[in-house]
Amino acid sequence: MKTNLVYITAGSMDEARTIARELVSNRLAACANIIDNVNSLYWWNGEIQDDREVILIAKTRESLIPELVDKVKSMHSYECPCIVSLPIIDGNPAFLDWIAEETR
């Protein structure tokens, strides 16, 4: 079974916690890490934005990515949220098995 990390940015800690709780409680992710107070610079509406954001990193099965993306988009406050999936190439086999066991 293939596993992935999903990198998501959110506008606040509350939003990140809400999304993380929804993903984990619905078994779309085995776990989610939240990293607060990140400075993000990016282009939006023709201007460079300089904002504080929160990073959410979810661990899941590759097969659940489309449903996870749809769930995050349905809850997210951003018009175009950052949701990107990165394959896990290798790692602790017991941890990767745990991801499989804790997701549907």
C-alpha positions, -999 to +999 in steps of 0.1 A: +000+000+000+013+034-009+013+062+017+016+100+014+022+131+033-003+159+025+009+194+030-019+220+037-017+256+048-044+273+068-051+309+078-054+302+116-047+276+143-085+272+147-090+264+111-060+240+110-073+221+141-108+219+127-095+204+094-071+181+112-098+168+136-122+162+106-095+143+086-085+121+115-120+114+129-132+104+094-101+082+090-089+101+060-056+106+078-040+085+105-025+117+121-020+153+114+008+176+126+002+213+130+030+239+128+019+273+139+031+308+131+047+303+097+055+333+076+043+329+040+051+351+010+032+344-022+016+360-052-022+365-050-044+388-071-013+404-087+004+414-055+029+398-032+013+388+001+031+385+034+010+366+059+011+344+089-002+309+082-004+275+099+009+243+083-009+210+085+008+178+075-015+147+072-003+111+068-026+089+047-030+063+021-025+074-015-059+060-024-076+085+000-060+116-015-089+126-038-115+124-009-091+141+015-086+170-010-124+174-015-130+174+023-103+200+029-116+222+001-151+220+015-140+232+049-112+257+040-116+295+041-092+301+012-105+305-024-076+283-036-061+264-006-026+248-008-032+210-006-003+190-021+005+153-017+040+139-015+047+102-017+064+085+011+092+066-006+105+048+025+105+048+063+099+029+094+078-001+082+059-003+115+049+034+112+038+029+076+018-001+086+002+020+114-009+046+088-026+018+068-043+004+099-057+038+111-071+049+077-100+034+059 
